[in-house]
Amino acid sequence: MELRHLRYFVAVAEDLHFGRAAARLHLSQPSLSQQIQALEERIGAALFVRNRRKVELTAAGRLMLPEARATLAQAEKALVVARRAGRGEVGRLEIGFTGSAPFNPLLPQSVRRFRERWPDVQLSLNEMSTTAQFEALAAGRLDVGFLRPGQPMEMVGIAQRLLLREPLLAVMTAAHPLAAGASVRVADLATEPFILHPRAIGTGLFDKVMTLCAAAGFAPRIAVEAHQMSTVVTLAAVGMGVSIVPEALRRLNTDGVAFRPIDDDGAFMDLIAARRADDDTAVVRNFFAVLPEAV
């Protein structure tokens, strides 16, 4: 039995007249009669009582009518949902972001614009390290990532868009002698204890700091490892060491901390939006459409 048979049945049941129902369905009356007969044979029960004066529903027809209407309505709903999904108007989007990304307005603004344009798409936001995001993207557990790339090997099979080239800042307690200057050079930090992320949870910022320190002629002495960017800033504020962080961390309202620009070449971190290179689903395309151009 096909959906068209149910449509034919409902039309005849509503009109109780084969001629009028056939005209509404753009069929000939004999063709409609044959289709109803085929449906009755398929069911094994008569749906209509026919005579020269009128057409009436049988008991089986009366019971079948509300079910047929409900089935047709559900089928139409399924078609609408499928069409909307094909346009990226409904569905679910898994988004990952590094701990520092939300401190830049770019991420919350992009999410807000997307929600305004496609309110029926469910968004799931997950704080994850850059490395974890690459793994989740490759495994299909994540659709979009906001991350700070590190090792080039992590980029295999990943399409990316540069969103922001963000300056890096030295962070330290406001009582530190270096806080008295307008800026610092990385070499000025050579004898300082460092507060850094463990490399195991994300290669991007860790590798950048190591590269900057190596270019300045030293390897940083790591005194404390902290998993959260806010913890790095808080520990720096109380004098546990210094660190190098993205500029967005200035937005942390932490007492007793000083941020200073770094004069060295290459003292920046890229923030990118990433997706699987073979993911061309409409919902992902729509999300990338609301992302701003690189600044």
C-alpha positions as CSV (number, residue, x, y, z in Angstrom):
1,M,0.0,0.0,0.0
2,E,1.3,3.4,-1.0
3,L,0.5,6.9,0.5
4,R,-1.4,7.8,-2.7
5,H,-3.9,5.0,-1.9
6,L,-4.6,6.6,1.4
7,R,-5.0,10.0,-0.2
8,Y,-7.5,8.5,-2.7
9,F,-9.4,6.8,0.1
10,V,-9.6,10.0,2.2
11,A,-10.8,12.1,-0.8
12,V,-13.6,9.7,-1.5
13,A,-14.5,9.4,2.2
14,E,-14.7,13.2,2.5
15,D,-16.8,13.7,-0.7
16,L,-18.7,10.4,-0.6
17,H,-18.8,10.8,-4.4
18,F,-16.3,9.2,-6.8
19,G,-16.8,11.8,-9.5
20,R,-16.1,14.8,-7.3
21,A,-13.2,13.1,-5.5
22,A,-11.7,12.1,-8.9
23,A,-11.9,15.7,-10.1
24,R,-10.2,16.9,-7.0
25,L,-7.4,14.4,-7.4
26,H,-7.1,15.1,-11.1
27,L,-7.9,11.4,-12.0
28,S,-10.5,9.8,-14.1
29,Q,-13.4,8.3,-12.2
30,P,-12.8,4.8,-13.5
31,S,-9.1,5.1,-12.5
32,L,-10.0,6.2,-9.0
33,S,-12.5,3.4,-8.6
34,Q,-9.9,0.8,-9.6
35,Q,-7.4,2.3,-7.1
36,I,-10.0,2.1,-4.3
37,Q,-10.8,-1.5,-5.3
38,A,-7.1,-2.4,-5.2
39,L,-6.8,-0.9,-1.7
40,E,-9.8,-2.9,-0.5
41,E,-8.3,-6.1,-1.9
42,R,-5.0,-5.2,-0.2
43,I,-6.8,-4.7,3.1
44,G,-9.2,-7.6,2.7
45,A,-12.3,-5.5,3.6
46,A,-14.7,-3.2,1.8
47,L,-14.3,0.5,2.7
48,F,-17.4,1.8,0.9
49,V,-20.9,0.8,0.2
50,R,-21.7,1.8,-3.4
51,N,-25.1,2.0,-5.1
52,R,-26.6,4.2,-7.7
53,R,-27.9,6.7,-5.2
54,K,-25.0,7.2,-2.8
55,V,-21.6,6.2,-1.4
56,E,-21.2,5.4,2.3
57,L,-18.4,4.3,4.5
58,T,-18.5,0.8,5.9
59,A,-17.6,0.2,9.5
60,A,-14.0,-0.7,8.4
61,G,-13.9,2.6,6.4
62,R,-15.1,4.7,9.3
63,L,-12.4,3.2,11.6
64,M,-9.8,3.6,8.9
65,L,-10.5,7.3,8.1
66,P,-8.9,8.9,11.2
67,E,-5.9,6.6,11.0
68,A,-5.4,7.4,7.3
69,R,-5.6,11.1,8.0
70,A,-3.1,10.8,10.8
71,T,-0.7,8.7,8.6
72,L,-0.9,11.3,5.8
73,A,-0.3,14.2,8.2
74,Q,2.7,12.4,9.7
75,A,4.1,11.7,6.3
76,E,3.7,15.4,5.3
77,K,5.4,16.4,8.6
78,A,8.3,14.0,7.8
79,L,8.7,15.6,4.4
80,V,8.7,19.1,5.9
81,V,11.3,18.1,8.4
82,A,13.5,16.4,5.8
83,R,13.3,19.5,3.6
84,R,14.2,21.8,6.4
85,A,17.1,19.5,7.4
86,G,18.3,19.6,3.9
87,R,18.4,23.4,4.1
88,G,20.1,23.3,7.6
89,E,17.1,24.8,9.3
90,V,16.7,21.9,11.8
91,G,19.1,19.4,13.3
92,R,21.9,19.5,15.9
93,L,25.4,21.1,15.8
94,E,28.2,20.0,18.1
95,I,30.6,22.8,18.7
96,G,33.9,22.7,20.5
97,F,36.0,25.6,21.8
98,T,39.3,26.1,23.6
99,G,39.2,27.6,27.1
100,S,40.4,31.0,25.9
101,A,38.0,31.3,22.9
102,P,34.9,32.6,24.8
103,F,36.9,35.5,26.2
104,N,36.9,36.9,22.7
105,P,33.5,38.3,21.6
106,L,33.9,36.6,18.2
107,L,32.7,33.2,19.5
108,P,29.6,34.3,21.5
109,Q,28.6,36.7,18.7
110,S,28.8,34.0,16.1
111,V,26.7,31.6,18.2
112,R,24.2,34.4,18.8
113,R,23.9,35.2,15.1
114,F,23.4,31.6,14.2
115,R,20.7,31.1,16.8
116,E,18.9,34.2,15.6
117,R,18.8,32.9,12.0
118,W,18.3,29.2,12.7
119,P,16.5,28.9,16.1
120,D,15.4,25.3,15.5
121,V,18.9,23.9,15.3
122,Q,20.1,22.5,18.6
123,L,23.5,23.7,19.6
124,S,25.8,21.8,22.0
125,L,28.9,23.7,23.1
126,N,31.8,21.8,24.7
127,E,35.0,23.2,26.1
128,M,37.8,21.0,24.8
129,S,41.5,21.3,24.2
130,T,42.7,21.8,20.6
131,T,44.0,18.3,20.5
132,A,40.8,16.8,21.8
133,Q,38.8,18.9,19.2
134,F,40.9,17.5,16.3
135,E,40.3,14.0,17.5
136,A,36.6,14.6,18.0
137,L,36.3,16.2,14.5
138,A,38.1,13.3,12.9
139,A,35.8,10.8,14.7
140,G,32.6,12.6,13.8
141,R,31.7,13.6,17.4
142,L,32.2,17.3,16.7
143,D,31.0,19.3,13.8
144,V,32.8,22.6,14.3
145,G,35.8,23.6,16.4
146,F,37.1,26.9,17.6
147,L,40.7,26.2,18.3
148,R,44.3,27.3,18.2
149,P,46.3,25.0,16.0
150,G,49.6,23.5,17.0
151,Q,51.1,20.5,15.2
152,P,50.6,20.5,11.4
153,M,49.8,16.8,11.4
154,E,46.6,17.5,13.3
155,M,45.3,19.3,10.2
156,V,45.0,16.2,8.0
157,G,41.5,16.0,6.7
158,I,40.5,19.2,8.4
159,A,39.2,22.4,6.7
160,Q,39.8,25.6,8.5
161,R,39.1,29.3,8.4
162,L,41.3,31.9,10.0
163,L,39.1,34.0,12.3
164,L,41.6,36.0,14.3
165,R,45.3,36.6,14.5
166,E,45.4,37.5,18.2
167,P,48.4,39.1,20.0
168,L,50.0,37.3,22.8
169,L,50.6,39.1,26.1
170,A,52.9,38.4,29.1
171,V,50.9,38.1,32.3
172,M,52.3,38.5,35.8
173,T,51.5,39.9,39.2
174,A,51.1,43.7,39.1
175,A,53.9,43.9,41.7
176,H,56.4,42.4,39.3
177,P,59.2,44.8,38.2
178,L,58.4,44.0,34.5
179,A,54.9,45.3,35.1
180,A,56.3,48.8,35.3
181,G,57.2,48.9,31.6
182,A,54.8,49.4,28.7
183,S,55.9,46.1,27.1
184,V,58.3,43.2,27.5
185,R,60.4,41.0,25.4
186,V,60.3,37.3,25.8
187,A,64.0,37.3,26.8
188,D,63.0,39.4,29.8
189,L,61.2,36.3,31.1
190,A,64.2,33.9,30.9
191,T,64.8,33.6,34.6
192,E,61.1,33.6,35.6
193,P,59.1,30.5,36.7
194,F,56.4,29.8,34.1
195,I,52.8,28.8,34.5
196,L,51.7,26.8,31.5
197,H,49.1,24.3,30.2
198,P,50.2,20.7,30.1
199,R,51.2,20.0,26.5
200,A,49.1,16.8,26.7
201,I,45.8,18.7,26.7
202,G,46.6,21.0,23.8
203,T,49.6,21.7,21.6
204,G,48.8,25.1,20.2
205,L,49.7,27.6,22.9
206,F,52.2,25.4,24.6
207,D,54.2,25.0,21.4
208,K,53.9,28.7,20.6
209,V,55.4,29.6,24.0
210,M,58.2,27.1,23.6
211,T,59.0,28.5,20.1
212,L,59.1,32.1,21.3
213,C,61.3,31.1,24.3
214,A,63.6,29.1,22.1
215,A,64.0,32.1,19.7
216,A,64.8,34.2,22.7
217,G,67.6,31.8,23.7
218,F,66.2,29.8,26.6
219,A,63.9,27.0,27.6
220,P,61.2,28.1,30.1
221,R,61.3,26.7,33.6
222,I,57.8,25.4,34.2
223,A,56.9,25.8,37.9
224,V,53.1,25.2,37.7
225,E,50.8,23.4,35.2
226,A,47.2,24.7,35.0
227,H,44.5,23.2,32.9
228,Q,42.3,26.3,32.8
229,M,43.3,29.7,31.3
230,S,41.5,31.5,34.2
231,T,43.7,29.5,36.6
232,V,46.9,30.6,34.7
233,V,45.9,34.2,35.1
234,T,44.9,33.8,38.8
235,L,48.2,32.1,39.7
236,A,50.1,34.8,37.9
237,A,48.3,37.5,39.8
238,V,49.4,36.0,43.1
239,G,53.0,35.8,42.0
240,M,53.3,32.1,41.3
241,G,55.0,32.8,38.0
242,V,54.6,34.4,34.6
243,S,52.9,33.2,31.5
244,I,52.1,34.1,27.9
245,V,48.4,34.2,27.0
246,P,46.1,35.4,24.2
247,E,45.0,39.0,24.4
248,A,41.4,38.0,25.1
249,L,42.3,37.0,28.6
250,R,42.5,40.7,29.5
251,R,38.7,40.4,29.9
252,L,39.2,38.3,33.0
253,N,38.5,40.7,35.9
254,T,41.3,39.5,38.2
255,D,42.7,41.7,40.9
256,G,46.5,42.2,41.1
257,V,47.3,41.0,37.6
258,A,49.3,42.8,34.8
259,F,49.2,42.1,31.1
260,R,51.9,43.5,28.9
261,P,52.4,43.4,25.1
262,I,55.3,41.3,23.8
263,D,57.6,43.1,21.3
264,D,59.0,39.9,19.7
265,D,58.1,38.9,16.2
266,G,55.6,36.0,16.0
267,A,54.0,36.8,19.4
268,F,50.5,36.0,18.2
269,M,48.1,33.0,18.1
270,D,45.7,32.2,15.4
271,L,42.1,31.4,16.3
272,I,40.5,29.2,13.6
273,A,37.1,27.6,12.9
274,A,37.6,24.0,11.8
275,R,35.4,21.3,10.3
276,R,36.0,18.0,8.6
277,A,37.0,18.6,5.0
278,D,34.4,16.2,3.7
279,D,31.6,17.6,5.8
280,D,29.3,19.6,3.5
281,T,26.1,19.3,5.5
282,A,23.8,22.3,5.3
283,V,23.8,23.0,9.0
284,V,27.7,23.3,9.0
285,R,27.6,25.5,5.9
286,N,25.1,27.7,7.6
287,F,27.2,28.1,10.7
288,F,30.3,29.0,8.7
289,A,28.2,31.5,6.8
290,V,27.7,33.6,10.0
291,L,31.4,33.6,10.9
292,P,33.2,36.9,10.3
293,E,36.1,37.4,8.0
294,A,39.6,37.2,9.6
295,V,40.6,40.3,11.6
